[in-house]
Amino acid sequence: MPRTLLTALAPAVWGTTYVVTTELLPRGHPLFAGLLRALPAGLVALAITRTLPRGTWWGKAAALGVLNIGLLHPLLFVAAERLPGGVAATLAAAQPIIVAVLAVTVLHERLSAWRLAWGGVGVAGVGLVVIGPNAALDVVGIAAGLASAATMALGVTLTKRWGRPAGVGPTAFAGWQLTAGGLFLLPVTFLVEGPPPVITSTAALGYLWLGLVGGLITYVLWFQGVTTLPVTSVAVLGLLSPLVAAVLGAVLLGQTLGPVQLGGFALSLAAIVAGQLPAPNRPRG
């Protein structure tokens, strides 16, 4: 339970990204925000631990960094640009279902109907919380949203399969991936967005939050949880991100949560709790 609660802090903190981005950061530079969230945090972690990958872990760390961080941000950016935020969040919430399927092919676990069912409940709950009545659909946006869920699901599953090298702590492990993801984002950011924006004191505070708390600290907790807890249980914790974002929108931005949204909250929280429990044993005839 303590490890689960610490791991849950990561997606909960990531849920603050929306309000931080809209209220503190300059508009039109989401990839730059992703870059500052990843690369400085990764370099700080490497400076603290002074531990670099060895052997095959150079390639593994690069692959995990691109999947978990580097490729994820552009896909989320495309989905957010072309879809209402609620639709994009609901597509991203499909990650636990994809992880449950990947656990069969990558980790050679048995397919769990329990995990699939509660993953579906979680997606439905998030949809009720964040999708408005005028939600529009876009083929490219939907593809990007589903690809973002699949990318993170594959990254989480491979992180579980490869584990963490012996003698390497969670801070160094997170630092490898943050640095790799940041280096991947570096050329993409400047090719897509051009020169960086002017950074005011308010923006600096937002970038500091995203990099230090939303980057370094949370990814250390997240990867520690992925490598020590059941991967399907960790994946369902990701539902906390859109839920926290919705709560902050209601508390700080005056957005309304009606009965439908509250019902969706209850479904999502039930899915999160059920995802931490073992599947019930089938009765023997």
C-alpha positions in Angstrom: 0.0 0.0 0.0 2.7 2.6 0.8 4.4 1.9 -2.5 1.1 2.1 -4.4 0.3 5.5 -2.8 3.8 6.9 -3.6 3.4 5.7 -7.2 -0.1 7.3 -7.4 1.5 10.6 -6.6 3.0 10.7 -10.0 -0.2 10.7 -12.2 -1.9 12.9 -9.6 0.9 15.5 -10.0 0.7 15.1 -13.8 -2.9 16.1 -13.5 -1.8 19.6 -12.5 -0.1 20.1 -15.9 -3.3 21.5 -17.6 -3.9 24.3 -15.0 -0.1 25.1 -14.9 0.1 25.3 -18.7 -3.0 27.4 -19.2 -2.5 29.8 -16.2 1.3 30.2 -16.0 3.0 29.3 -19.2 3.2 31.2 -22.6 0.7 29.9 -25.1 1.6 27.9 -28.2 4.7 26.2 -26.8 3.6 22.8 -25.4 6.6 20.9 -26.8 8.9 23.4 -25.2 7.2 22.8 -21.9 7.7 19.1 -22.4 11.4 19.7 -23.2 11.9 21.7 -20.1 10.1 19.1 -18.1 12.4 16.3 -19.3 15.9 17.3 -20.2 16.9 19.5 -17.3 15.5 17.1 -14.8 17.3 14.2 -16.5 20.6 16.1 -16.5 20.1 16.9 -12.8 19.5 13.3 -12.0 22.6 12.2 -13.9 24.7 14.9 -12.1 23.4 13.7 -8.7 23.9 10.0 -9.3 26.9 10.1 -11.6 25.6 6.8 -13.1 25.5 6.1 -16.8 24.0 3.1 -18.6 26.3 0.2 -19.5 26.2 -2.3 -22.4 22.8 -3.0 -23.8 21.2 -0.5 -21.4 22.3 2.4 -23.6 19.8 1.2 -26.2 17.2 0.1 -23.6 17.3 3.4 -21.8 17.0 5.3 -25.1 14.0 3.2 -26.2 12.2 3.6 -22.8 13.0 7.4 -22.7 11.5 7.9 -26.2 8.4 5.7 -25.4 7.7 7.0 -21.9 8.5 10.7 -22.5 9.9 11.8 -25.8 7.4 10.4 -28.3 4.5 10.7 -25.9 4.6 14.5 -25.7 4.2 15.2 -29.5 1.4 12.7 -29.7 -0.4 14.3 -26.8 0.2 17.7 -28.4 -1.4 16.6 -31.7 -4.4 15.0 -29.9 -4.9 18.1 -27.7 -4.7 20.4 -30.7 -7.2 18.5 -32.8 -9.6 17.2 -30.2 -11.5 18.7 -27.2 -9.5 18.1 -24.0 -12.1 15.7 -22.7 -11.9 13.4 -25.8 -8.1 13.4 -25.7 -8.1 12.5 -22.0 -10.5 9.7 -22.5 -8.4 8.2 -25.3 -5.3 8.4 -23.1 -7.3 6.7 -20.3 -7.4 3.5 -22.5 -3.8 2.8 -21.4 -4.8 0.2 -18.7 -6.7 -1.8 -21.3 -3.7 -1.8 -23.7 -1.3 -2.7 -20.8 -3.6 -5.7 -19.9 -3.2 -7.0 -23.5 0.5 -6.3 -23.7 1.1 -8.1 -20.5 0.0 -11.3 -22.3 2.4 -10.9 -25.3 5.3 -9.1 -23.7 5.3 -10.4 -20.1 3.6 -13.7 -20.9 1.0 -13.2 -18.2 -2.5 -14.7 -18.5 -5.2 -12.4 -19.9 -7.1 -10.9 -17.0 -10.8 -10.3 -17.7 -10.9 -8.5 -14.3 -8.3 -6.0 -15.5 -9.9 -5.5 -18.9 -13.4 -5.0 -17.4 -12.2 -2.4 -14.8 -10.1 -0.7 -17.4 -13.2 -0.3 -19.5 -15.0 1.1 -16.5 -12.2 3.5 -15.9 -12.4 4.8 -19.5 -16.1 5.2 -19.2 -15.7 7.1 -15.9 -13.1 9.5 -17.3 -15.3 10.1 -20.4 -18.3 11.1 -18.2 -16.1 13.4 -16.2 -14.4 15.3 -19.0 -16.3 14.9 -22.3 -18.8 17.7 -22.9 -22.0 17.5 -25.0 -20.4 19.3 -28.0 -17.3 17.1 -28.3 -16.1 17.0 -31.9 -14.2 14.1 -33.5 -11.2 14.2 -35.8 -9.5 11.2 -37.4 -6.0 12.4 -37.0 -6.6 13.6 -33.4 -8.2 10.2 -32.5 -5.2 8.4 -34.0 -2.8 10.5 -32.1 -4.7 10.0 -28.8 -4.8 6.3 -29.2 -1.1 6.2 -30.3 -0.2 8.2 -27.1 -2.0 5.6 -25.0 -0.3 2.7 -26.9 3.1 4.4 -26.7 3.0 4.9 -22.9 1.5 1.4 -22.4 4.3 -0.2 -24.4 6.9 1.9 -22.5 5.4 0.9 -19.1 5.3 -2.8 -20.1 8.9 -2.8 -21.4 10.0 -1.0 -18.2 8.4 -3.9 -16.3 10.0 -6.6 -18.5 13.5 -5.2 -18.5 13.4 -4.1 -14.8 16.2 -1.9 -13.5 19.9 -2.9 -13.7 21.4 -4.3 -10.5 23.0 -1.5 -8.4 21.2 1.3 -10.2 18.9 3.4 -8.1 15.5 4.8 -9.2 16.9 8.3 -9.5 19.5 7.3 -12.0 17.1 5.1 -13.8 14.6 8.0 -14.2 17.5 10.3 -15.2 18.4 8.0 -18.1 14.9 8.1 -19.5 14.3 11.8 -18.9 17.6 12.6 -20.6 16.8 10.3 -23.6 13.3 11.7 -23.9 14.5 15.2 -23.6 17.2 14.7 -26.3 14.5 13.3 -28.6 12.3 16.3 -28.0 15.1 18.8 -28.5 15.1 18.9 -32.4 11.4 18.1 -32.6 10.6 21.1 -30.4 12.6 23.7 -32.4 11.5 22.3 -35.8 7.8 22.5 -34.8 7.7 25.5 -32.6 10.7 27.6 -33.6 12.5 29.8 -31.2 11.6 29.4 -27.5 9.2 31.9 -25.9 10.2 34.8 -23.6 10.2 33.3 -20.1 8.6 35.6 -17.5 8.9 35.1 -13.7 5.5 33.5 -13.8 6.4 31.1 -16.6 9.7 30.3 -14.8 7.7 29.2 -11.8 5.5 27.0 -14.0 8.5 25.5 -15.7 10.2 24.8 -12.4 7.1 23.0 -11.1 6.9 20.9 -14.3 10.6 20.1 -14.3 11.3 19.5 -10.6 8.0 18.1 -9.2 6.2 17.0 -12.4 9.5 15.7 -14.0 12.3 14.5 -11.7 10.4 13.6 -8.5 7.3 12.1 -10.1 9.2 10.0 -12.6 11.5 8.6 -9.9 8.3 7.5 -8.0 6.6 6.3 -11.2 9.5 4.1 -12.5 10.1 2.8 -8.9 6.4 1.7 -8.9 6.5 0.2 -12.4 9.5 -2.0 -11.5 8.2 -3.2 -8.2 4.4 -3.4 -8.5 2.1 -5.4 -10.9 2.2 -3.5 -14.2 -1.6 -3.6 -14.7 -2.1 -2.2 -11.2 0.3 0.7 -12.0 -1.3 1.4 -15.4 -4.8 2.0 -13.9 -3.3 4.6 -11.6 -2.9 6.8 -14.7 -6.6 7.5 -14.5 -5.8 9.9 -11.6 -4.4 12.5 -14.1 -7.6 13.5 -15.8 -9.5 13.3 -12.5 -7.1 15.7 -10.7 -7.2 18.0 -13.7 -11.0 18.1 -13.5 -10.9 18.8 -9.8 -8.4 21.6 -10.2 -10.5 23.1 -13.0 -13.5 23.1 -10.8 -11.7 24.6 -7.7 -9.3 27.1 -9.4 -11.0 27.9 -12.8 -14.7 27.8 -11.8 -15.5 24.9 -14.1 -18.7 23.0 -13.1 -18.9 19.4 -12.1 -22.5 18.2 -12.4 -24.2 14.9 -11.4 -22.9 13.1 -14.6 -19.3 14.2 -13.9 -19.6 13.1 -10.2 -20.9 9.7 -11.3 -18.0 9.4 -13.7 -15.7 10.2 -10.8 -17.2 7.4 -8.7 -16.7 4.9 -11.6 -13.1 6.0 -12.2 -12.2 5.8 -8.5 -13.8 2.4 -8.3 -11.7 1.2 -11.3 -8.5 2.6 -9.6 -9.2 0.8 -6.4 -10.3 -2.5 -8.1 -7.2 -2.3 -10.2 -5.1 -2.7 -7.0 -6.9 -5.8 -5.9 -6.3 -9.4 -7.1 -8.8 -10.9 -9.4 -11.4 -13.0 -7.5 -10.9 -16.7 -7.8 -13.4 -18.5 -10.1 -15.6 -20.9 -8.2 -14.9 -24.5 -8.9 -17.7 -26.7 -10.1 
